[in-house]
Amino acid sequence: MHTPMLRPSARWCLPALMLLLAACSSMQPTTTPAPLADARQLVVVTSAHWDAPAARLQRFERDGRGAWQPVGAAVPVMLGRSGSGWGLGLHPPQAQGPQKREGDGRAPAGIFAIGTAFGYAATGIGALPYLPMQASHYCIDVPASPLYNRIVDARDVGEDAVAGSTEQMRLDLHNDGDIRYRRGFVIEHNADGVPGQGSCIFAHLLRRADETTAGCTAMDEAALDTVLQWLDPALTPRFVLMPEADYARLSAPWQLPALQP
């Protein structure tokens, strides 16, 4: 039986083709890392549904095996007057549920980095970097401003730059002794300052147990002090907020800890 010979051009192409097939077979599909892959501390806030302003806060820390373990007991917190809505953070965009917008009264849902602590005192508590607030400090909530979603000092940026902002960081001096920003920390929602997507999101103190917020997470002094004293920036802490049903839906893909009863 006569066996046909490969033409010279085909023989020359065969090794290159084999190398190409080998390279393709060794390629691994690219995957997006879980948003909590590097986190070792977690502040978790869950509510009954999207429009619920009341919620509860739990703390978790990874053990030596990388498993989430609860720390302390759950505590009550209050959210925005309209509940919550998906924000811009470390998580992939979500289409299922309301979306956070400036002035909507919703606390941003998702996974967020934890930023600087702040307060009225000259020094803070705990290990987070701390920024003492003065009467000249504002958080810019004006979407058209180039300083949108940033805490600034009017002495540095000028009075014109803070014109129109309603977020005075020394509420006690601007609002008859208001304690809410006496201690708190920044939740890094919309860190890139996308106009109109929400600004000045904090964890801060409550004035009374049933008071809602404009979009922050508020709690009593004992609860906030416990969180501040526990948070360690070396452990890459993250802040997670969402309704319980969405938390359950995303627990596996986002590697979220099991909620405590």
Secondary structure, DSSP 4 states (H G I P E B T S, - for coil): -PPPPPPHHHHHHHHHHHHHHHHHHHPPPP-PPPTTTT-SEEEEEEESSTT--EEEEEEEEE-TTS-EEEEEEEEEEE-BTTEEEE-SSSSPP--SS-B--TTS-EEEEEEEEEEEEEESSSS-SSSS-EEE--TTEEE---TTSTTTT-EEEHHHH-HHHHTT--EES-HHHHTTT--TTSEEEEE-TTTT--TTS----EEEE-SSTT--BSS-EEE-HHHHHHHHHH--GGG-EEEEEEEHHHHHHHHHHHTPPPPP-
